[in-house]
Amino acid sequence: MSDVDAALYFFFFYIGACLGSFANVVIYRLPLGESVVRPRSHCQSCKKSISWYDNIPIFSWLLLRGRCRNCGTRFSVRYFFVELLTAILFVLAYFYIGLNWNLLEALIFIFSLVCCTFIDFDHMILPDQFTLSGIIIGLLGAWLNPERNFMDAIFGVLLGGGFLWAMAYFYYLFTKQEGMGGGDIKLLAWIGAVLGWKAIPFVIMSSAIVGSVVGLILARKQNQGLKTVIPFGPYLALGAGLHLFGGQTIGLWYFNLFLPAFS
């Protein structure tokens, strides 16, 4: 590895860690309707603002052992995890995509998916601020980026959103119960706008497998059977991430196997 490559890997790790720190703010405040800019980060227990030297992504949490310097209240390990996860994902994006316009779109996509994943885990919602704006940004990126195809993104929106909408419609038709949230429909449409329509079968397949396994485990632990409710957004985000980081080969093989006429 050259010195330039090493510097770039460090740069994307650092940027990812910083945006992971901001993601923690968004994840906590956005569902509560609070500003993600003001006030500055502070301890929820003693309300004291966190100094800049105690707010260095990843390292400050480790140095303070996950506690507030002022009152000693323990901070959730998830703050550390989100920062580290985002940093690693940014490095992986550079590794798989390289230094081009697609990378910029991928980094915006990754940051937004991280925020949506943990908001959905916490509140069972996928904010329109991400899903609807993500569709617009994805289509705009496909229009401006010469390495992408605009119609591919359009069909991605229609196939992604349309597939889950049809599933939700028929589930309600037969059960008279809501089975799929509108946020999930918009999320898959957003994924289609960014990754293209050929990515949709792979994302659906991988998210359904992982989501089903998790759902069965939770159903057994909670003894609620089919009434167990889990957020599906994180598994759609996982499927999109798998496709982004090398899953294209598997996805295209799966696509060509079942829909060779469209390959």
C-alpha positions in Angstrom: 0.0 0.0 0.0 1.4 3.4 -1.0 1.5 6.4 1.4 -1.2 8.1 -0.7 -3.5 5.1 -0.3 -2.8 4.9 3.5 -3.6 8.6 3.8 -6.8 8.2 1.9 -7.9 5.2 4.0 -7.2 7.3 7.2 -9.1 10.2 5.7 -12.2 8.3 5.0 -12.0 6.6 8.4 -11.8 9.9 10.1 -14.6 11.5 8.0 -16.8 8.5 8.7 -16.1 8.6 12.4 -17.0 12.3 12.5 -20.2 11.8 10.5 -21.0 8.8 12.8 -20.8 11.2 15.7 -23.2 13.5 13.9 -25.4 10.4 13.1 -25.8 9.8 16.8 -27.2 13.3 17.3 -29.6 12.8 14.4 -30.7 9.3 15.6 -31.6 10.7 19.0 -33.0 14.1 18.2 -34.8 13.8 14.8 -37.6 11.5 16.0 -38.2 13.9 18.9 -38.6 16.9 16.6 -35.5 18.6 18.0 -32.9 20.5 16.1 -29.9 18.4 15.1 -27.6 21.5 15.3 -28.5 23.3 18.5 -27.9 23.0 21.4 -24.4 21.5 21.2 -23.8 18.0 22.5 -24.3 17.7 26.2 -24.8 15.1 29.0 -28.4 14.1 29.3 -27.9 13.6 33.1 -26.0 16.7 34.3 -26.9 18.8 31.2 -23.3 20.1 31.0 -22.0 20.7 27.4 -19.4 18.2 26.3 -16.0 19.9 25.6 -14.5 19.5 22.1 -11.7 17.4 23.5 -14.2 15.0 25.0 -16.1 14.8 21.8 -13.5 13.3 19.5 -15.2 10.4 17.7 -14.3 6.9 18.9 -11.2 8.0 20.9 -13.0 10.2 23.5 -15.4 7.3 24.4 -12.5 5.0 24.9 -10.4 7.4 26.9 -13.4 8.3 29.2 -14.5 4.6 29.3 -17.9 5.7 28.1 -18.6 8.1 31.0 -19.3 11.8 31.4 -16.2 13.6 32.6 -18.4 15.9 34.8 -20.9 13.6 36.6 -19.6 10.1 35.7 -22.9 9.0 34.0 -22.3 6.1 31.7 -22.9 6.7 28.0 -24.4 4.0 25.8 -21.9 1.9 24.0 -24.0 2.4 20.9 -22.5 5.9 20.5 -19.1 4.3 20.1 -20.5 1.5 17.9 -22.2 3.9 15.5 -19.1 6.0 15.1 -16.9 3.0 14.5 -19.4 1.4 12.1 -19.8 4.5 10.0 -16.0 4.9 9.8 -15.5 1.3 8.7 -18.3 1.6 6.1 -16.7 4.7 4.7 -13.4 2.9 4.3 -15.1 -0.1 2.7 -16.8 2.3 0.3 -13.5 3.7 -0.8 -12.0 0.2 -1.1 -14.8 -1.2 -3.3 -15.7 1.9 -5.3 -12.5 4.0 -5.6 -12.1 7.7 -5.9 -14.9 8.8 -8.2 -18.4 10.4 -8.3 -20.0 7.1 -7.3 -18.1 7.2 -4.1 -19.7 10.6 -3.1 -23.2 9.2 -3.7 -22.3 6.0 -1.8 -21.0 8.0 1.3 -24.2 10.1 1.4 -26.2 6.8 1.0 -24.3 5.0 3.8 -24.6 7.9 6.3 -28.4 8.1 5.7 -28.8 4.3 6.0 -27.0 4.3 9.3 -29.3 7.0 10.7 -32.4 5.3 9.4 -31.4 1.9 10.7 -31.1 3.0 14.3 -34.1 5.3 14.2 -36.1 2.3 13.0 -34.8 0.1 15.7 -35.7 2.7 18.3 -39.0 4.1 17.1 -40.2 1.8 14.3 -40.2 4.7 11.9 -38.3 5.7 8.8 -38.3 9.5 8.5 -39.4 11.1 5.3 -36.5 13.5 5.7 -34.3 10.6 4.6 -36.5 8.4 2.5 -38.2 10.9 0.3 -35.2 13.2 0.0 -33.1 10.1 -0.7 -35.2 9.2 -3.7 -34.8 12.8 -5.1 -31.1 12.8 -4.4 -30.7 9.3 -5.9 -32.5 10.3 -9.1 -30.6 13.6 -9.3 -27.3 11.7 -8.9 -28.3 9.3 -11.7 -29.1 12.3 -13.9 -25.9 14.1 -13.2 -23.4 11.2 -12.9 -22.3 10.0 -16.4 -21.4 6.6 -14.8 -25.0 5.9 -14.0 -28.2 5.5 -16.0 -31.2 7.7 -15.2 -33.8 5.3 -16.5 -32.2 2.5 -14.4 -32.8 4.7 -11.3 -36.4 5.5 -12.4 -37.2 1.8 -12.8 -35.4 1.1 -9.5 -37.8 3.5 -7.7 -40.9 2.0 -9.4 -39.8 -1.7 -8.9 -38.6 -1.2 -5.3 -41.5 0.9 -4.1 -44.1 -0.9 -6.2 -43.1 -4.4 -5.0 -43.4 -3.6 -1.3 -46.6 -1.6 -1.9 -48.2 -4.6 -3.7 -47.1 -6.9 -0.8 -48.6 -4.5 1.8 -51.8 -4.1 -0.3 -52.5 -7.8 -0.7 -51.5 -8.6 2.9 -54.1 -6.0 4.1 -56.6 -7.4 1.6 -56.4 -10.9 3.1 -55.8 -10.1 6.8 -57.3 -6.6 7.3 -54.1 -5.7 9.1 -51.2 -3.5 8.3 -48.2 -5.7 7.4 -45.7 -3.3 5.9 -45.1 0.3 6.9 -45.1 3.1 4.3 -41.5 3.9 5.4 -40.3 0.5 4.2 -41.9 1.1 0.8 -40.2 4.5 0.4 -36.9 3.1 1.7 -36.8 0.3 -1.0 -37.8 2.9 -3.6 -34.8 5.0 -2.4 -32.5 2.0 -2.6 -33.7 1.4 -6.1 -33.0 5.1 -7.0 -29.4 4.7 -5.8 -28.5 1.1 -6.8 -30.7 0.6 -9.8 -33.6 -1.8 -10.5 -31.4 -4.8 -11.0 -30.3 -4.6 -7.3 -33.9 -4.9 -6.0 -34.2 -8.7 -6.2 -31.0 -9.2 -4.3 -31.9 -6.6 -1.6 -35.3 -8.2 -1.2 -34.0 -11.7 -1.0 -31.1 -11.0 1.5 -33.2 -8.7 3.7 -36.1 -11.3 3.8 -33.7 -14.1 4.8 -32.0 -12.1 7.6 -35.3 -10.5 8.8 -37.0 -13.9 8.9 -34.3 -15.5 10.9 -34.3 -12.6 13.4 -38.1 -12.6 13.5 -38.2 -16.3 14.3 -35.6 -15.9 17.1 -37.5 -13.0 18.7 -40.8 -14.8 18.3 -39.4 -17.8 20.2 -37.9 -15.6 22.9 -40.9 -13.4 23.4 -43.5 -16.2 22.9 -45.7 -14.0 20.7 -45.6 -16.2 17.6 -46.6 -14.4 14.4 -47.7 -11.4 16.3 -44.0 -10.5 16.9 -43.3 -7.1 15.3 -39.8 -6.2 14.0 -38.6 -3.2 12.0 -37.8 -4.3 8.5 -35.9 -1.1 7.5 -32.6 -2.3 9.0 -32.6 -5.5 7.0 -33.4 -3.6 3.8 -30.5 -1.3 4.6 -28.3 -4.4 5.3 -29.3 -5.9 1.9 -28.4 -2.6 0.2 -25.0 -2.5 2.0 -24.2 -6.1 1.0 -25.0 -5.2 -2.6 -22.9 -2.1 -2.4 -19.9 -3.9 -1.0 -19.4 -6.7 -3.4 -22.9 -8.2 -3.6 -23.3 -6.9 -7.2 -21.7 -10.2 -8.4 -24.2 -12.3 -6.5 -27.0 -10.0 -7.3 -26.4 -10.1 -11.0 -26.0 -13.9 -10.9 -29.3 -14.1 -9.1 -30.9 -11.7 -11.5 -29.6 -13.5 -14.6 -30.7 -16.8 -13.3 -34.4 -15.9 -12.9 -34.7 -13.0 -15.4 -32.2 -13.7 -18.2 -34.3 -11.9 -20.8 -33.7 -8.6 -19.0 -30.0 -9.0 -18.4 
